[in-house]
């Protein structure tokens, strides 16, 4: 896979986000795809405080991350979504520190941006049955803190 470039989404990206495909892997993947195509796409072209980052290889969007810094508690980053396009799930990319999974690069980039905005803690809600995402969060230092509802758990991480 060629070099990946991250950039903040803008109004011209709404159409691309509404067509983004990341629905392989179970019901939770379809939930993520609906979120990207709906609320995330809508947030790009509004005053919504959600930060949307696109990850591109050439002109192709290979991943999307969305997060927001809480207004009431600006040290907390709510990580809304890390979504990898279907054809790029499981792929690895070259970085200055070696070859890493694309999903790790996307998560690390989103959390780095959150740190730059003053966040010292990240929170995420992940489907309990989404084993790959749960493993990724645990590897990245997130800890499960509670059940969010019958399908999802809440995780937190300190941002060093």
QUIUR-V316656 format. One record per residue. N is the residue number from 1. RES is the residue in one letter. D_CENTER is the distance of its C-alpha to the mean C-alpha in whole Angstrom. Layout:
n=N res=RES d_center=D_CENTER
n=N res=RES d_center=D_CENTER
This chain:
n=1 res=X d_center=19
n=2 res=X d_center=20
n=3 res=X d_center=19
n=4 res=X d_center=15
n=5 res=X d_center=15
n=6 res=X d_center=12
n=7 res=X d_center=13
n=8 res=X d_center=13
n=9 res=X d_center=13
n=10 res=X d_center=16
n=11 res=X d_center=19
n=12 res=X d_center=20
n=13 res=X d_center=16
n=14 res=X d_center=16
n=15 res=X d_center=19
n=16 res=X d_center=16
n=17 res=X d_center=13
n=18 res=X d_center=16
n=19 res=X d_center=17
n=20 res=X d_center=13
n=21 res=X d_center=14
n=22 res=X d_center=12
n=23 res=X d_center=14
n=24 res=X d_center=16
n=25 res=X d_center=16
n=26 res=X d_center=17
n=27 res=X d_center=17
n=28 res=X d_center=14
n=29 res=X d_center=12
n=30 res=X d_center=15
n=31 res=X d_center=13
n=32 res=X d_center=10
n=33 res=X d_center=12
n=34 res=X d_center=14
n=35 res=X d_center=11
n=36 res=X d_center=10
n=37 res=X d_center=13
n=38 res=X d_center=15
n=39 res=X d_center=13
n=40 res=X d_center=11
n=41 res=X d_center=13
n=42 res=X d_center=16
n=43 res=X d_center=14
n=44 res=X d_center=14
n=45 res=X d_center=18
n=46 res=X d_center=19
n=47 res=X d_center=20
n=48 res=X d_center=17
n=49 res=X d_center=15
n=50 res=X d_center=12
n=51 res=X d_center=10
n=52 res=X d_center=9
n=53 res=X d_center=8
n=54 res=X d_center=10
n=55 res=X d_center=10
n=56 res=X d_center=14
n=57 res=X d_center=17
n=58 res=X d_center=20
n=59 res=X d_center=19
n=60 res=X d_center=17
n=61 res=X d_center=13
n=62 res=X d_center=12
n=63 res=X d_center=8
n=64 res=X d_center=6
n=65 res=X d_center=3
n=66 res=X d_center=5
n=67 res=X d_center=7
n=68 res=X d_center=11
n=69 res=X d_center=14
n=70 res=X d_center=16
n=71 res=X d_center=20
n=72 res=X d_center=22
n=73 res=X d_center=20
n=74 res=X d_center=19
n=75 res=X d_center=18
n=76 res=X d_center=15
n=77 res=X d_center=12
n=78 res=X d_center=10
n=79 res=X d_center=7
n=80 res=X d_center=6
n=81 res=X d_center=4
n=82 res=X d_center=2
n=83 res=X d_center=5
n=84 res=X d_center=8
n=85 res=X d_center=12
n=86 res=X d_center=14
n=87 res=X d_center=17
n=88 res=X d_center=14
n=89 res=X d_center=13
n=90 res=X d_center=15
n=91 res=X d_center=16
n=92 res=X d_center=16
n=93 res=X d_center=17
n=94 res=X d_center=19
n=95 res=X d_center=18
n=96 res=X d_center=21
n=97 res=X d_center=21
n=98 res=X d_center=21
n=99 res=X d_center=19
n=100 res=X d_center=16
n=101 res=X d_center=14
n=102 res=X d_center=11
n=103 res=X d_center=8
n=104 res=X d_center=10
n=105 res=X d_center=10
n=106 res=X d_center=7
n=107 res=X d_center=6
n=108 res=X d_center=9
n=109 res=X d_center=9
n=110 res=X d_center=7
n=111 res=X d_center=9
n=112 res=X d_center=12
n=113 res=X d_center=12
n=114 res=X d_center=12
n=115 res=X d_center=15
n=116 res=X d_center=16
n=117 res=X d_center=16
n=118 res=X d_center=18
n=119 res=X d_center=16
n=120 res=X d_center=17
n=121 res=X d_center=15
n=122 res=X d_center=12
n=123 res=X d_center=12
n=124 res=X d_center=10
n=125 res=X d_center=11
n=126 res=X d_center=11
n=127 res=X d_center=14
n=128 res=X d_center=17
n=129 res=X d_center=18
n=130 res=X d_center=14
n=131 res=X d_center=16
n=132 res=X d_center=14
n=133 res=X d_center=11
n=134 res=X d_center=13
n=135 res=X d_center=15
n=136 res=X d_center=12
n=137 res=X d_center=11
n=138 res=X d_center=15
n=139 res=X d_center=15
n=140 res=X d_center=13
n=141 res=X d_center=15
n=142 res=X d_center=14
n=143 res=X d_center=17
n=144 res=X d_center=17
n=145 res=X d_center=19
n=146 res=X d_center=20
n=147 res=X d_center=20
n=148 res=X d_center=18
n=149 res=X d_center=20
n=150 res=X d_center=22
n=151 res=X d_center=19
n=152 res=X d_center=16
n=153 res=X d_center=16
n=154 res=X d_center=15
n=155 res=X d_center=14
n=156 res=X d_center=14
n=157 res=X d_center=14
n=158 res=X d_center=17
n=159 res=X d_center=15
n=160 res=X d_center=18
